[in-house]
C-alpha cells in the first residue's frame, strides 16, 4: 500500500507518528535538561566564581559559585541585597514584624541570648553582645540565605573566636601578598562557613 492509496485518516496518523518520533529524538539530544512539561527552565546560565571566571561544573576542585558574579550579570545585586531577607544588618532597614531570633548559647556559662540584627523587642544586636559577624556565621550560617553578616566589612584584625579553629581555612591560614593572615571579613576561602557569603 503506497502513500497514494492511504485515506486522509491513515495519512494523518502516519504524519502524527512521524512527528512524534522526530520530536522524541530531538528532545533526547537537546543540551537543555528536561522539565517534563511544555515549558523550558526559566534560566540557563553559566556559573562564575568570585573572580568572574567561568566555572567548569565537571571539575571536582571547582571553586564555589558567586551569586554576585553569576546573577549580577543580569540582575542588580545591590538592589536585591536591600530585600528583607538580606538587609537585617542595615541599621536603617525597617525591623518588620518580630520573628524568631538566633539563640546564642555559651556552654561554659550556660547562657542563652536571643540575637537579632533587627530592632526586635527582647533581642540583642550581635555586635552589642560581643558576637562578631563571622562567629554568627559559623554558628548559624547554614540557616541564612547569604549576604547580611557574610558581607559586613569590619576591622582587619577580626577573627572568629572559635577556639577549636573550625574556620574555613582548616588547611592552614591563607596568606596575602604581604604574608599576613587574610582578615575574617574577606570572603576569599571563607565560603564554607555558610556555603553562601553572598545573597543567593
Residue, then its C-alpha position, 0 to 999 in steps of 0.5 A: x500500500x503506497x502513500x497514494x492509496x492511504x485515506x486522509x485518516x491513515x495519512x494523518x496518523x502516519x504524519x502524527x507518528x512521524x512527528x512524534x518520533x522526530x520530536x522524541x529524538x530531538x528532545x533526547x539530544x537537546x543540551x537543555x535538561x528536561x522539565x517534563x512539561x511544555x515549558x523550558x527552565x526559566x534560566x540557563x546560565x553559566x556559573x562564575x566564581x568570585x573572580x568572574x571566571x567561568x566555572x567548569x561544573x565537571x571539575x571536582x576542585x571547582x571553586x564555589x559559585x558567586x551569586x554576585x558574579x553569576x546573577x549580577x550579570x543580569x540582575x542588580x545585586x545591590x538592589x536585591x541585597x536591600x530585600x528583607x531577607x538580606x538587609x537585617x544588618x542595615x541599621x536603617x532597614x525597617x525591623x518588620x514584624x518580630x520573628x524568631x531570633x538566633x539563640x546564642x548559647x555559651x556552654x561554659x556559662x550556660x547562657x542563652x541570648x536571643x540575637x537579632x540584627x533587627x530592632x526586635x523587642x527582647x533581642x540583642x544586636x550581635x555586635x552589642x553582645x560581643x558576637x562578631x559577624x563571622x562567629x554568627x556565621x559559623x554558628x548559624x550560617x547554614x540557616x541564612x540565605x547569604x549576604x547580611x553578616x557574610x558581607x559586613x566589612x569590619x576591622x582587619x584584625x577580626x577573627x572568629x573566636x572559635x577556639x577549636x579553629x573550625x574556620x574555613x581555612x582548616x588547611x592552614x591560614x591563607x596568606x596575602x601578598x604581604x604574608x599576613x593572615x587574610x582578615x575574617x571579613x574577606x570572603x576569599x576561602x571563607x565560603x564554607x562557613x555558610x556555603x553562601x557569603x553572598x545573597x543567593 
